[in-house]
């Protein structure tokens, strides 16, 4: 009799069909389907399956269906299902081993044997993402770094989660005709085969065509057209080669069915098996993509597998995971505007000159005092006692943006003394320029005429370098928080308290102005009102600022709690609020809505995690 148990009760005699285990390569957990006659299991109830004294499945009821005939169908999932928990995840330079262990602990899944993957992954941000999707993404990135493949598995014998490396064994379990193979199929599909690939960039008009002559001869002319964006224009040749290799392949599917008399292991997706069947041509080792195993009795398992020649490697799931979602996008600087992060000085006067009109040196040759050629948009004349020749200078001309920008001090003039500059312009604009009040900043102090000549010879590179430096300065100026004044703390507390009794809880809600949201959406909104970006989700917010003790807490600090969401485990951050003083905070909770409560005693005191200062 099949040994099926639920909460200590043996249910084998109630089975109306063999229990069946299913494991798909692109799934996160093993499922079991059972049909019981005249017996109801509760949703969430633990069920175990044993075979020859070994526990081969451990999971909980998550789907059930009852029929008028007294039959009850159940689908159970092993605990790795809990990795589907959605949240904001951030992994800072961790290995796959460390990241997977953290995901397990936050989901409350016991940690078993975890392979040491060694390679450190880049910083990864996943916003509002399914944890299993994060894991799959990291497995794909791991493969690219050291060409090793790892798979998560729940071990029913130990009731804990493992991480196993795909290793080719010396010997394979075999399915053979006349022994234990009952059927096999092999199907080829060439309907999607193309003999040519054409990549086109609509913006530039550039196109690249690659042809597979062998495929064209065998299958005829069939082209696949792919549009690429401007950013990929320089990679079109390699992309076309890669795409052609993909579309030239004939697709195939293969499957096999057989029996396991109890001498073989319980198979899992990604395992390797040997299949031998002459007519289908299946011969050799294959990777299992999907496997279904029906436990007929305590001596026999019917096995069905979908197989493929190569190991399954998941694709990267979140292409922008290496970009911080909370980092402000850099706004490209406008050189014809006043540059942020640059310390300009006022009180300067500017005039304009053009060599063709005689100008300050009167020669009409177009040569500067540094023996360089005058270039409009680059050259300015200065008093070398105030601004040394060779200096890189930022000029801001209010009301005449076209003259604001970065210049090279490479010329002089008899009338250019003190806080005065002469800007080289085209002849048609020189007279209209007049005299303007400008602001000037010396970005790099020059060393004289030779320095000016050197910089003029490579001005394009210098201008590009300074543009990038100024971009960083602008970004830093935009991100620099204002001083944490007492009024800022009071403001954020006042904002938080203004919502007391006015908000209802909605998981994942971020739009507080609609009258509902969740805890992290509430704190993010309040701090945004005072100019502070906390980010979204408790997992992100707990990385902000610096930790302080309860004794050091001040109004406006952020307080975090743990263990209120069972799926994240007893120590996983699960709630957040804003400190108001005297051991109290305001938070938006699923019970009580937006209210002020203690974080040092009572329910929330027992779940206190830490306080962080962000102001």
N, C-alpha and C positions, 0 to 999 in steps of 0.2 A: 504494500500500500504506500502511496505517496505520502511523505512526511511533511505536511503543511500545518503551520501553527499560527495562531493569532492570540496574543496575550496569554500564552500557556495552554490554550485549547488546541487539540488535534482536530483538523478539519479534513483530513484526507478522505474520509468516507463520504464527505458531502460534495466532492468534486464531480461535476458533470462532464468535464473535459480535461485533458492533460494541461497542467500549468505550462505557460510558455514564456520564456525569457527572450527579450529582443534588445539588441545592442547595435546602434547605428554609428558609423564613424563620425558623422557630423552632429551627433547628439552629445549631450553632456552626461547622461546617466543611463543606467539599465532600467528597463521597465518589465513588469511581469503582468500578464493577463490571466485571470482565473474566472471560472464560472462555478458558482455554488448553487446547490439545490436546497431551497427552503431555509436559507440562513443569510442574515443581513450583517454586514460589517459596517462600522461607522467610518465616515470620512476622517482621514487622519490616523486610523488605527494601524498599528504595527503588525506586519505579517512576515513570516520567515518560511523559507523553503529549504529542506534538507535533502541531500542525496548521498546515500551510503555513509550516513553519519556526519557528513560535512555540510555546513550551512552554505548554500549557493546563492541565496538571495535574502536581502534584508531591506525592507522598504515600507512605505506607508501608502494607504489608500488615498488616491486623489481624484479618481473618477469612479462612479458606480451607476449601474442601470438595472432597473427591476422590470420583469415582465409578468404578465398575468398568469403565465404558466408556472410561476414560482421560481423561475431562474433569476439569478443575480449575477451580472457581469461586473468585474472590478478591474481597474488598471492601477497598478502600484508603481511607485518611482523610488529608486534608491536615494539616499540623502544628498548626493551631488546635485539633485534638483534644486536645492537651496542656493546654489551658486547663481541662480537666475535673479537673485536680489538686485534691484536697480538702485544706483546711487551715483554720487560723484566720487570717482576714484583717482587717487594720485599716487604714483609710485616713483620715488626719487632714487634713481640709480640703484635699483635692486636686481637681483638675479631672479630668474623664473622660480627657483626654489623658494626664495623669500616671499615673492609676490603671491604665489599659490598658497603658501602656508598662511599668509595674512588673510587671504580670501576665505580659506577654510575656517579660521578662527572667528572671523567676523560673522560667518554664517552658522557658527555653532557646530561645525562638523569635526569630529575627532581626527587628529592628524596622525597618519600612519607612517609608512616608509616613503620618504620623499627623496628622490634622486637629487644629487648635487649637480646642478646644471652649470655652476661656476661662472659662466659668462655674465657680465653685468649689462643689463639692458639700459637704454637711454631713459631719461626722465619721461614719464608717460602720464598724460592727463586723459581721463575718460569722464565726460560730463553726461549725467543722467543715462548711464549705460548699464546694461545687464552684465553682472559679474562674470557669467560664463562666456560672454562675448569678449570681455577684457582678457580672460584667460586664453581663449583661442587666438586672439590678436598677439598676445605675448609669445605663445608657442610658435606662431609663424615668424615673428621677429627673431626668436631664439634660433630657429632653423637657418635663417639668413646669416647669422653671426658665426655659427660653428658647424653647420650642416648636420646637426643632431636633431632627432625628433623625439618628443616626449608626449605621453598621453596621461590624462588624469583618470584614475580608476578608484571605485569604491570597493574595498575588500570586505565581502560579507562575513568571512571567517573571523576577522578582527574587529569588524564594525568600525572601520576607520578608512580614511582616504589616502591613497598612494599616488605617487608620480613615478611612472616607469619610462625608461628609455627604450626605444625600439632597437633591439639587437637581433641580428640574424643568427638563429640557432644552428648548431652543427647538424642536428637531426630534426625532421619535421614529422608531425602526425599526418598520416596518409589516408586518403579516400580513394579506393581502387575498385574497379569492376570485379565482381566475383568475391569481394571481401566485405566491404561495407559501403560502397557507393551504389546508390539506388537510381540516380538520374543526374544528367548534366546537360547544360545548354550553352551555346556560344552564338552570339549574334553580332554581325558587323553592320555598320551604318555609314555609308559614304555620301549621304544626301547633303551633309554640311561641309564636305570637302571643297576647298577652293584652290585653284592653281596659281592665283595671283593676289597680291595685296597692294592697294593704292592708298597712301596716306596723303591727305590734303589739308593745308592750312588756308582757310578762307581769307584771313586778314592779309597774309603776305603773298598769296597765290602760289606758294611753293608746293610741289607735289613730289612724292617718291613712289616708284613702282618696283615691286620685287616679284619675280616669277619663278615658280618651281616647274622646270621643264618636264621632269618625270611625271608629276601629277597632271600636267596639261596633256601629255601624250596619252596617259591612261584614262583620265576622266573628262578631258576636253577643257575649253576655256571657261573659267568661272572666276570672277574677280570679287573680292570683298573690299568695299570702300570704307575708310575710317577717317573721320574728321578729327584733327588735333588742334589744340589751342596754340597761341603764340608762344607761350612759355616752353612748349615742347618742340618748337621748330628746329632747334639744334640737335635734337635726338631722333629725328624722323627716320634716318637711315637704319639705326640700330633697332628702333621700334618696329619698322617694317619687316626686318629680318626675323625678329622674335614672333611677330604676329603670323608671318608666313609659315613658320615652323608649326604653329598651333593649328592653323586651318588646313594644313596639308595632311594632317593625321586622319586616318580612318577610325571612327569611334567604334568601340566594341564593348559589349557587356557579356559577362560569363557568370554562371551560377552552378552550384552543385548541391545535391542532397544525399544524405547518407545516414547511417546509424552509429551511435556511440553506445557500445554495450557496457559502459561504465568503466572501461579501461583507459579512456581518453579523458583529457581535462575538460572543464567547462570553458568553451571558447569565448573570446572577446573580440570585438572589432580591432583591427590592426594586427591581430595574430597572423602568423604564417602557417599555411597548410600545404601539403603536397596532394595534387589531384592528377589522376591518370585515367583518361578516357579517350580511346583511339579515334572514334568517328568525329567528335567535336574538335579534336586536336588539342584538348587540354592536357598538358603534360608538363609537370614541373612544380616549382614553388610559387604560391600566390598569396597576396595579402588579402585578408578578409576585410571587406568594406562594411557589410551588414551581416549579422548572424541572428538566426532564430532557432531556439532549442525547445522542443516540446518534451516534457517528462512523462513518458507513457506509463512507466511503472518504476519501481525502485531498481530495475536492472537495465532499462533501455531509454535512450534519449534520441529523438529524431532531430537531425541537424540539417539546417538549410543555410547556405552561405552565398552571398554575392562576392565575387572575387575580382582582383585586378593584379596586373603584373608588378606595378610600382607601388611604393608606400604612399599613403594619403598624406599630403601636406596641406594644411589649411592656408587660406589666403589671409592677408592682413585685413582685419575687419574695420579698423578705425584709422583711415589714412592720415588724419591730422592729429593723432594722439600725441605726437612729439611737440605740439604747439600749445602753450599755456592759454586756455580759453579765457582766463581772467586778465591776461595781459592786454593792455590797450593797444589797439592797432596803431602803428606809427603813422602819423599824418605827415605826408611828404612836406618838407619845408619849402617855402616859396622864397627864393633868393631875392625877389623883388619886394619883399615885405620886411618888417622889422623882425629880426631873428631872435627867438627865445633862447635864453641862457647866455646871451652876449651882453657884456657890460659896455654900452655905448656912452660916450661923453657928448654933452650938448655944447652949444655956443660956436659951432663951426659954420663957415660960409663956403659955398661952392659956386664956382663958375664953370663954363665949358669952353673947350677949344677944339679946333680942327686944323691939322697941319696944312691942309690945302688953302686955308685962309690966312696963313702966316703964323698965327698962334703965338704961344709964349716964347718959342725959341726963334720965331721969325724966319727960319731957313726954308720952310716949305718942303724940306726933304723927307719929313715924316720920321726922323730919327729922334730918340729921346736923349736926355742927358746921360743915360746909361748905355748909349749906343745900341739900343734896341729899337725895333720898329714900333711906332705908335699903333695900338690896336684898340678900336672902339669896344667898350664893354670890358676892357682889361686895364688899360693904362690910366693912371692918375698922376698929376704933378703935385708935389708936396714940398714943404719946407723941410729939408733933410735934418735940420737941427731939432725939429719936433717929431717928425716921422722919418726914420732912416730909410734910405733907398733899399729896395729889396723886401720891404715889409708887405705882408698880406693884410689887407685892410677891408673891413666891412663898413659899408656906407648905407645909411638909411635916409631917403629923401621923402619926407612926408608930402603927400599930394602929387608926387611924380614917381610912381612905383617903378617905371621902366628904368630909372637911374639907380635904384637901390640894388645892392649886390656885393660881390666880392671883387676887389681890385688889387692890382699890383702897383706899389709905389715905385715908379721907374723913371719919372721925369721931374724936372724942376722948372722954375720960372721966376723972373725978376720981381713980379708982383705977388708971388705966392709966398707969403710970410706968415708965421704964427699959425693960428687955427684957421687955415684956409687951404682948400684943395682946388685943383682944376681937373675936370673930368673930360677925357677924350671922347668926342662924339662925332657923328657924321656931320659934314659941313652944313647940310640943310637944317640941322637942329641947333647949331651953335648959338646963333643970335637969339633964338626964342628961349634959350635956357635961362638967360638972365642971371640973377644972383639969388641963390636959394639958401635957406637955413637948413642945415643937415646935422645928423648925428653920426659920429665916427667911432669905430673900435679897431684897435690894432690887434689882429688875431695872432700874428707872428712877427716879431721884430726883425727887421732886415739888417744886413751886415755891409751894405754899401753897393756900389755900382756893379761889381763882379757878381754879387749875390743876386742882384736884379736881373742881370743877363742870364744867369743860370736858371732862375725861376721862370723867366720868360720863355726859355727854350723847352720847358716841360710844363707849361702852364695848364694844359688840359688835365694832366695827371694831378697837379697840385690842387686845382679847382675841385676835382672829383674827391680828393682826399679830404679837403676842408668841408665839402658838402656833406660827406658822411659824418665827420666830426660834429658838425653843426646839427645834423639830424639826431645824433645821440644826445647832444645838449638839450635840444628841443624836447626829446622824449623824457629826459630826466626832469626837466622843468615842469612838464605836464604831469609826471607821476609824483613829484615831490609833495608830500602832505603838508598842510599848513600846521603851524604849531598847535600842540594839544593844549589848548587853553581851558580854563575852568568852564567858560561859557559853552565850549564845544561839548564837554561832558554833560553839562546841564541840558543842552539842546537835545542830545540823543536820548536822554532819560525822559525829557518832556514829550518827545515824539512817541516813544514807546508807551508811556503812560496814557497818552491821548487815545490809544486804541483799546484800552481796557474795557471789556464787555461789549466791544463793537465788532469783533472778528470771530468767524467760525473756522474750525480746522478743516483743511482739505489737503490730503497727502499730495506732495509735488506742486502745490499751488504757490506761485510767486507773485501774482498780481494782487497785492494787498489792498489797493484802492478799490477792488471789486468786493471787498468785505469778507474775503476768505483767503487762506493760504496755509503754509506749514511753518514749522519753527524757524528753519533756516531762511525761508523766504521773507519772514517777518524781520529777522535781524538784518538781513541784507538790505531790505528796504529802508529801515531806520538809519543805518549807517551811511547809506547812499545819500540820504537827505543832508548829511553833514559833510559830504565829500569823501567818504571812505568806502573803498570797494572791498567788501568781505568775501565776494565770490558766492557761488551757489552750493548748497549742501553742507551738512555738518562736517563731512570728511575734508572738504576744502577749507572751511572756516577755521577748523582747529589747527590749521597750519599757519594762520595769520598771527602777527604780533609775537609777543613773548609771554611765557607763563609767569604768573605771580601767585603768591600764597593767599589763602582766605584772609589772613591778617592784613595783607597789603592791598586787598581789593578796594577799588574806588568806583563810584558811580560812573557808568560809561564803559566799564570793562565787560568782557564777554565771558559767560559762564557755561560750561559744558557738562552734560550728564551722560551716564552710561547704563547699559543693561535694560533699557525700557523697550527695546525691540528684540524679541527672543532670537530672531534669525541672525542677529549680529553678535550673539554671544554675550556673556556677562560683562565683558570689558570693552565692548565696541561702542564708540561714541554714537549717541542716538537722539540727543536733544540739546537745544541751545537757547539761551536767554540773555537779557541785558541787565547787568548789575545796577540796582537803584540805590543801594546803601543799606547798612544795618543788617547784613546777611540776607537781603531780599533781592529778587530780580523780577523782571517782567518777561513772560514767554507766551508763545502761542502753542497750546497743547491740545491733544485730541480729546482730553477730558478737562472741562472748565474753560475752553477757548482761550482768549487773551486775558490773562490775569496776573496779579502780582503775588508772589509766594516766596517762601523761605528756601534757600539752597543749603542751609546748614542743619536743618532738622526736618522731621516728617518724611513723607514719601520721597521728595526730591533730595532731601539731605542724604538719604540712604543710597541714592544713585549719583551723588556728586562725583565728577571726574576731575575737572580742573578749571582754572580761570586764566584768561589771556588778556593782555593789554594791547589794544590796537590804536589807542589815542595818545 
